[in-house]
Amino acid sequence: MTLRPLLLALAFATAFSPLASSAQDAPAAAHGEMAPIAIGDIAITGPFTRATLPNAPVGGGFLTLTNNGTEDDRLLSASSPIARDTQIHEMAMEGDVMKMRQLVDGLVIPAGQSVVLEPGGYHIMFMGLTQALVEGETVPVTLTFEKAGTITIDLPVGTAAADAPSGHMGH
Ligand SMILES: [Cu+2]
């Protein structure tokens, strides 16, 4: 039955709403509207995450990182108050099995190129969620780059099956 999880989700939404908004220079992205976000030479587009059930242990964060500079940069780490640990992962085939692993040395963003973090590929992994991710809300995540520095952005929460930000931006 789907009724009970839905009711629980609504209860969690009430309990945790509103999420504290981060006081950042970056404009808060309204629902369905993606303002450009950048720090240093790194532009961040299309951020989103997926809704989870109340007891889900993990979640994923997705976005596109574009390096407009002339030197390679590196996404060193990510963190978020919604999870006990936040890691940068890649998906890779091991034999016939798709597995994910932590990129302990970070994710290189080559000069002049874009790297897409998306379901099935590179992603931000929220380990040990401390709250459900509720569609229509946002979750803050702080990204630290080797050269560009640190920025906190809001990831809009899409449906549990979202594979792109609502609003169809980014093409
Ligand atoms: Cu992962």
Boltz pocket constraint, residues with backbone or C-beta under 6 A from the ligand:
constraints:
  - pocket:
      binder: B
      contacts: [[A, 89], [A, 90], [A, 100], [A, 101], [A, 123], [A, 124], [A, 125]]
      max_distance: 6.0
